[in-house]
Amino acid sequence: MSPQTACRNNLRLSRRELLSIGGATGLGLTLPDLYRLRAAEASGSFGSAKSVIFLFLHGGHPQHETWDPKPDAPSDVRGEFGEIDTNLAGLRIGELLPRCSKLADRLAVVRSMAHDNTNHVQACLPAMSGHKHPPSVRGRGDFPPTDTDFPHFGAVYDHLRPGDGHLPNWVQLGPVMTRSNRTVLHGQSPGFLGDAHSPFRIDQDLTPDEVRIEAIVPEISVQRLRGRRGLLAEIDSQRERLDVTAAKSLKVFYEKAFGLLTSEGTHQAFDLAAESPQLRDRYGRNHVGQSCLLARRLVEAGVPFVNVHWCKTPSGSWDTHGQNFKKMKESLGPTLDTALSALIEDIEQRGILDDVLIMPMAEFGRTPQINKNAGRDHWPFVYTLAMAGAGLKRGVVEGASDRLAAYPATTPYDPADMAATIYHLLGIPADTLLHDRDGRPNKLVIGKKIDAILA
């Protein structure tokens, strides 16, 4: 086969893709555009990630105390901590991350992430989906999410690549994240894709030596489960008379749940007690550490998308309006350093770092100026993300902030650009369209992938 023939075969569009061209053309994409997109995606890092571990640091980690310290800034910006060398020449990070400093040559660090929304509830949507709210609602502050929101990365993956039912496609470890006023943070749901693409949620204490995952309920017999399944089917038949769309979503969700609960693979994947006490200690005997360890077990078993929610835990919240330095020193810094370094080391030692994207994420950073309560407030105008694994260059720093870590000094990257990067690594084409409940096509990717960090 000639190289030209091979290239044509690699770029051949499927029937499904050809059928979507009409909608794509309406969004400004022609057939040559689609072929150019395929050519760009057919090599390199595209599709490198078999799975993603998405560690969400709700509240936003302070860039000054983590990945972008400013030791020469004034004291009311610099803060109480210094910086330390890493094993990557030229990169220095906050002194509270000594273990991560020894793994810097595995990291891809982006120091010029930026957007303009200071509201937790709203800013979480682009962080977890790559899409912002329309300008018409930006002034509303905190308001509940709706089923018209753009879906989470995990829901999109589940929609585009349905699993076989033996393991979930998307798992969330930790509680549904909320504000102190109990408003649910946007971006955690399947949005307009419907409840059929909801995550499999585990929200319980994972620190005991013997952990019984309550959602799995191993003592319930298959016969009893089938009985419950029949009851649910009867309920669904009644629901259908009221709401066909909702009933269909629930039916798919119940079928998935039944498959998971009766799968031996599910029980094995969720069995934290199978890990040695030493390894569990290495991750940290806390919600974040044990969730990261469970996430590693899940992706190793074949789960493609795992969220770890770090919000209101004994390790504290990243929303450090007060006592930022005390919280960073006593809990947040050591917990992040221990869990993240253990996760990277463990996955690398198992030989799967090239297959797993480790993605710590937050909705924004924290203010350069320290407030009167020794805290830092919301700051989306520049922040840093550090990630590792599948399809990423190792030991690379892209972008820079100014001398105060207040604004980008180089090209800024929007959450939509990071979303484009994630979808690229998952092998999901940039021209993919998602249809909402009314059949309207929506561009999945609206940003540009960050080529500088791609292998």
ROMILO-324841 format. One line per field, with one value per residue (C-alpha): x, y, z; residue number from 1. Coordinates in steps of 0.02 Angstrom, whole numbers. Layout:
BEGIN
east = [X,...];
north = [Y,...];
up = [Z,...];
nuro = [NUM,...];
//
This chain:
BEGIN
east = [0,70,88,-43,-168,-134,-163,-328,-386,-342,-441,-594,-751,-877,-1059,-1106,-979,-1039,-1218,-1161,-1080,-1242,-1245,-1059,-1077,-1207,-1076,-949,-861,-843,-791,-611,-612,-662,-523,-396,-456,-437,-262,-209,-281,-216,-43,49,-42,-220,-309,-163,-270,-363,-426,-429,-415,-493,-446,-555,-488,-648,-616,-456,-279,-173,-43,80,84,86,149,193,277,337,479,526,351,302,264,77,80,222,149,230,312,462,503,605,704,633,716,674,803,732,569,541,379,305,398,242,261,427,372,300,462,549,424,428,510,347,237,163,133,27,54,-59,-233,-358,-541,-652,-786,-758,-915,-884,-1049,-1034,-845,-856,-955,-813,-687,-783,-857,-761,-918,-971,-1144,-1221,-1190,-1374,-1355,-1182,-1252,-1364,-1231,-1273,-1416,-1455,-1392,-1519,-1541,-1497,-1319,-1173,-1123,-971,-824,-870,-1049,-988,-871,-1011,-1125,-997,-919,-1044,-965,-1011,-1103,-977,-889,-951,-886,-886,-862,-871,-781,-840,-996,-1090,-1001,-1102,-1079,-1106,-1282,-1309,-1314,-1246,-1092,-1124,-1034,-1049,-1198,-1240,-1338,-1434,-1373,-1493,-1486,-1440,-1263,-1252,-1096,-1084,-1060,-966,-981,-920,-771,-634,-505,-544,-438,-591,-693,-867,-923,-1105,-1160,-1105,-1203,-1116,-1232,-1385,-1413,-1434,-1610,-1657,-1581,-1684,-1838,-1796,-1764,-1940,-2014,-1919,-1980,-2159,-2127,-2050,-2202,-2308,-2183,-2185,-2364,-2307,-2135,-2067,-1896,-1865,-1926,-1805,-1660,-1706,-1723,-1548,-1481,-1564,-1498,-1322,-1339,-1401,-1255,-1131,-1201,-1196,-1021,-876,-761,-850,-825,-641,-608,-686,-595,-473,-433,-338,-202,-60,-69,97,30,-129,-23,84,-69,-125,-262,-387,-528,-417,-276,-389,-497,-342,-292,-466,-459,-299,-383,-531,-432,-322,-480,-540,-646,-610,-660,-644,-678,-607,-701,-597,-717,-780,-666,-565,-418,-508,-575,-474,-589,-463,-538,-466,-313,-243,-68,-121,-233,-101,34,-70,-181,-203,-20,35,-123,-101,86,63,-86,-33,146,88,-34,96,227,107,38,213,277,132,184,24,74,71,-111,-182,-206,-190,-282,-289,-412,-495,-617,-489,-342,-329,-292,-115,-161,-177,-335,-358,-403,-237,-330,-336,-498,-564,-450,-484,-372,-221,-192,-86,-128,-2,-42,43,24,-49,-2,82,261,358,451,375,317,203,156,199,114,173,283,135,49,-96,-112,-37,129,115,-26,-175,-265,-451,-538,-607,-427,-394,-556,-499,-336,-425,-540,-392,-301,-457,-464,-627,-622,-629,-773,-888,-1066,-1180,-1367,-1470,-1645,-1722,-1606,-1500,-1317,-1186,-1001,-915,-748,-744,-564,-396,-290,-130,-2,147,112,68,194];
north = [0,169,308,407,263,238,421,419,267,349,503,411,476,356,355,437,574,601,617,751,856,949,1008,1044,1148,1251,1288,1344,1179,1115,941,999,1075,906,817,944,915,728,750,853,723,568,576,620,632,616,477,441,439,278,356,518,550,721,791,944,1066,1162,1340,1360,1327,1482,1494,1582,1437,1298,1305,1489,1567,1747,1764,1940,2010,2125,2033,2067,1968,1845,1771,1670,1530,1518,1418,1260,1187,1043,906,1007,1140,1315,1266,1316,1284,1318,1245,1151,1029,940,770,845,941,773,730,895,811,713,868,983,1151,1290,1455,1568,1495,1638,1688,1823,1743,1758,1661,1483,1413,1480,1461,1274,1247,1293,1205,1041,1059,1190,1297,1457,1518,1643,1826,1847,1746,1802,1935,1814,1754,1586,1492,1307,1207,1153,1008,1125,1152,1089,915,864,783,615,623,668,519,405,471,453,290,183,47,-137,-119,-217,-61,119,240,383,377,523,500,620,724,827,993,1138,1314,1356,1412,1235,1291,1149,1196,1190,1069,910,839,763,921,912,734,672,567,410,480,520,462,315,409,352,469,388,371,275,281,124,-32,-128,-21,-79,22,52,82,-95,-185,-355,-449,-421,-576,-570,-640,-496,-372,-447,-426,-244,-227,-291,-168,-25,-82,-70,104,153,93,213,354,337,398,560,594,484,568,557,377,326,407,320,153,167,220,72,-50,17,5,-175,-225,-143,-217,-393,-378,-463,-337,-196,-276,-306,-131,-49,-160,-41,-174,-267,-134,-147,-40,37,98,163,259,328,406,478,410,545,569,641,515,362,430,450,271,208,310,219,51,103,162,8,-98,-6,141,281,434,459,620,651,792,887,1006,1002,872,857,915,1080,1180,1277,1428,1511,1683,1671,1587,1539,1508,1408,1297,1277,1228,1113,1023,1079,1084,919,828,885,848,674,618,689,628,455,446,492,375,229,244,262,110,8,57,149,333,344,286,387,576,645,810,918,1058,1207,1342,1480,1536,1655,1841,1908,2030,1951,2012,2071,1893,1822,1746,1754,1785,1725,1761,1693,1818,1703,1534,1379,1199,1057,889,728,573,518,620,760,816,782,920,1067,1237,1335,1515,1635,1758,1933,1977,1969,1815,1931,1923,1823,1887,1772,1697,1664,1497,1484,1333,1300,1275,1150,1060,1051,975,844,792,783,667,560,543,639,744,932,945,832,894,859,873,941,885,989,915,1070,1039,1109,1117,1007,1098,1288,1316,1271,1130,1183,1114,1169,1036,895,758];
up = [0,-49,81,-16,-8,178,210,115,214,379,332,265,348,420,365,529,500,321,383,505,370,338,518,516,358,447,579,449,413,235,180,147,322,394,300,362,540,517,446,596,714,627,705,863,1028,962,1056,1174,1330,1367,1528,1627,1813,1840,2012,2043,2174,2207,2261,2163,2221,2251,2114,2231,2354,2224,2044,2016,2169,2159,2285,2225,2240,2386,2548,2534,2371,2400,2557,2695,2595,2483,2328,2299,2156,2057,1955,1800,1761,1775,1861,2042,2134,2306,2455,2511,2365,2397,2331,2174,2149,2120,1983,1888,1740,1716,1721,1591,1675,1600,1692,1589,1610,1615,1601,1676,1786,1974,2023,2086,2025,1849,1827,1860,1699,1578,1689,1674,1500,1403,1380,1465,1509,1388,1434,1478,1639,1693,1809,1905,2025,2105,2022,2005,1856,1725,1605,1463,1525,1422,1483,1584,1493,1568,1506,1332,1333,1390,1253,1113,1171,1267,1373,1384,1550,1654,1717,1720,1590,1713,1902,2025,2191,2324,2351,2226,2246,2315,2380,2563,2514,2444,2263,2157,2057,1871,1755,1858,1765,1596,1556,1393,1359,1492,1650,1554,1551,1737,1830,1949,2114,2268,2416,2576,2692,2601,2741,2846,2823,2763,2645,2595,2446,2490,2310,2262,2402,2379,2496,2386,2281,2093,2117,2231,2110,1970,2078,2104,1918,1882,2005,1925,1754,1816,1884,1718,1622,1725,1703,1514,1511,1589,1517,1378,1372,1559,1562,1426,1517,1680,1592,1519,1688,1777,1647,1673,1861,1852,1742,1859,2019,1949,1874,1962,1879,1969,2139,2108,2041,2194,2321,2406,2536,2400,2410,2535,2693,2641,2475,2554,2678,2536,2455,2622,2735,2691,2566,2431,2445,2452,2311,2203,2243,2201,2040,1993,2024,1918,1767,1779,1773,1618,1678,1555,1658,1846,1941,2114,2199,2326,2410,2590,2667,2829,2722,2699,2554,2426,2447,2563,2594,2769,2847,2677,2743,2896,2788,2654,2779,2891,2766,2586,2534,2612,2555,2374,2375,2447,2343,2175,2187,2242,2097,1967,2040,2058,1882,1810,1905,1835,1660,1613,1626,1436,1439,1584,1585,1762,1761,1919,1882,1967,1917,1945,2053,2200,2213,2213,2351,2523,2610,2789,2845,2786,2641,2452,2357,2188,2040,1865,1775,1784,1864,1839,1799,1812,1734,1680,1576,1411,1259,1356,1344,1502,1590,1497,1558,1442,1470,1609,1724,1763,1912,2033,1959,1924,1735,1592,1527,1376,1272,1387,1379,1411,1491,1317,1257,1396,1352,1170,1232,1337,1195,1076,1196,1212,1023,1003,843,862,738,839,858,1006,982,1125,1174,1035,905,886,844,963,933,1061,1046,1038,1094,1020,1091,1177,1055,1160,1292,1172,1136];
nuro = [1,2,3,4,5,6,7,8,9,10,11,12,13,14,15,16,17,18,19,20,21,22,23,24,25,26,27,28,29,30,31,32,33,34,35,36,37,38,39,40,41,42,43,44,45,46,47,48,49,50,51,52,53,54,55,56,57,58,59,60,61,62,63,64,65,66,67,68,69,70,71,72,73,74,75,76,77,78,79,80,81,82,83,84,85,86,87,88,89,90,91,92,93,94,95,96,97,98,99,100,101,102,103,104,105,106,107,108,109,110,111,112,113,114,115,116,117,118,119,120,121,122,123,124,125,126,127,128,129,130,131,132,133,134,135,136,137,138,139,140,141,142,143,144,145,146,147,148,149,150,151,152,153,154,155,156,157,158,159,160,161,162,163,164,165,166,167,168,169,170,171,172,173,174,175,176,177,178,179,180,181,182,183,184,185,186,187,188,189,190,191,192,193,194,195,196,197,198,199,200,201,202,203,204,205,206,207,208,209,210,211,212,213,214,215,216,217,218,219,220,221,222,223,224,225,226,227,228,229,230,231,232,233,234,235,236,237,238,239,240,241,242,243,244,245,246,247,248,249,250,251,252,253,254,255,256,257,258,259,260,261,262,263,264,265,266,267,268,269,270,271,272,273,274,275,276,277,278,279,280,281,282,283,284,285,286,287,288,289,290,291,292,293,294,295,296,297,298,299,300,301,302,303,304,305,306,307,308,309,310,311,312,313,314,315,316,317,318,319,320,321,322,323,324,325,326,327,328,329,330,331,332,333,334,335,336,337,338,339,340,341,342,343,344,345,346,347,348,349,350,351,352,353,354,355,356,357,358,359,360,361,362,363,364,365,366,367,368,369,370,371,372,373,374,375,376,377,378,379,380,381,382,383,384,385,386,387,388,389,390,391,392,393,394,395,396,397,398,399,400,401,402,403,404,405,406,407,408,409,410,411,412,413,414,415,416,417,418,419,420,421,422,423,424,425,426,427,428,429,430,431,432,433,434,435,436,437,438,439,440,441,442,443,444,445,446,447,448,449,450,451,452,453,454,455];
//
